[in-house]
Amino acid sequence: HLASLMALGGELAAIGGNEAPPNEGLGMQVTSRSGHGFGVLWDSAPAVHAINSKAGTLYREWFSSRRPKMVEKLGAKVGRIYGSHLNCT
């Protein structure tokens, strides 16, 4: 995943070349006994996908406008997942 972050040039591209990203508060990962997993990078979907372009700006604005509605509807803990980068297997 790191190569794609670096190629996109988004805000998370800066972690490229580090031995390991800073883990404190970065997100969470849950893994089942069967080996399936779910990972979240908190508040990072716009940083991953919204590169410096008009489309990226629109994407960021759309997420920002929708998130309060999701938090109200789903609660703060689940609502935080909205707008985060998800990776599931």
C-alpha positions in Angstrom: 0.0 0.0 0.0 2.9 2.4 0.7 3.9 2.5 -3.0 0.5 3.7 -4.0 0.4 6.3 -1.2 3.8 7.6 -2.5 2.7 7.6 -6.1 -0.5 9.5 -5.3 1.5 12.1 -3.5 -1.2 12.6 -0.8 -0.7 13.7 2.8 0.3 10.2 3.8 3.1 9.9 1.2 5.5 11.4 3.8 5.6 8.0 5.7 7.3 6.5 2.6 10.9 5.4 3.4 10.2 5.1 7.1 11.0 1.8 8.7 7.5 1.8 10.2 4.7 4.4 10.3 3.9 6.0 13.7 1.5 3.6 15.3 0.2 5.7 18.2 -3.4 6.5 17.4 -3.0 5.7 13.7 -5.9 3.3 13.6 -6.9 -0.2 14.6 -6.8 -3.7 13.2 -9.0 -6.7 14.1 -8.1 -10.2 13.0 -10.3 -13.3 13.3 -9.1 -16.8 14.2 -9.6 -17.7 10.5 -7.1 -15.1 9.4 -9.5 -12.5 8.0 -9.0 -9.0 9.1 -10.3 -5.4 9.2 -8.1 -2.4 9.4 -8.9 1.2 9.8 -6.6 4.2 9.4 -8.5 6.9 11.3 -9.6 10.0 9.5 -7.4 9.3 6.5 -9.7 8.6 3.5 -9.3 12.1 2.2 -5.6 12.0 2.7 -5.3 8.7 0.9 -7.5 9.5 -2.0 -7.7 13.3 -2.2 -4.5 14.3 -4.0 -4.0 17.9 -5.0 -6.7 18.0 -7.7 -10.1 19.4 -8.2 -11.6 15.9 -7.8 -9.6 15.4 -4.6 -10.9 18.7 -3.2 -14.5 17.8 -4.0 -14.0 14.4 -2.4 -12.6 16.0 0.8 -15.5 18.5 0.9 -18.1 15.8 0.4 -16.7 13.6 3.2 -16.5 16.7 5.5 -20.1 17.6 4.9 -21.4 14.1 5.4 -19.5 13.1 8.5 -21.5 15.0 11.1 -24.6 13.3 9.8 -23.0 9.9 10.1 -21.8 10.6 13.7 -25.3 11.7 14.6 -26.9 8.7 13.0 -24.3 6.0 14.1 -22.7 7.5 17.3 -19.2 8.8 17.7 -17.4 5.5 17.8 -18.9 4.0 14.6 -19.3 7.4 13.0 -15.5 7.9 13.2 -15.1 5.0 10.7 -16.9 7.1 8.1 -14.2 9.0 6.3 -11.4 6.6 7.4 -9.5 4.3 5.1 -10.7 0.7 5.4 -8.9 -2.5 4.4 -10.7 -5.8 4.8 -10.1 -9.4 3.8 
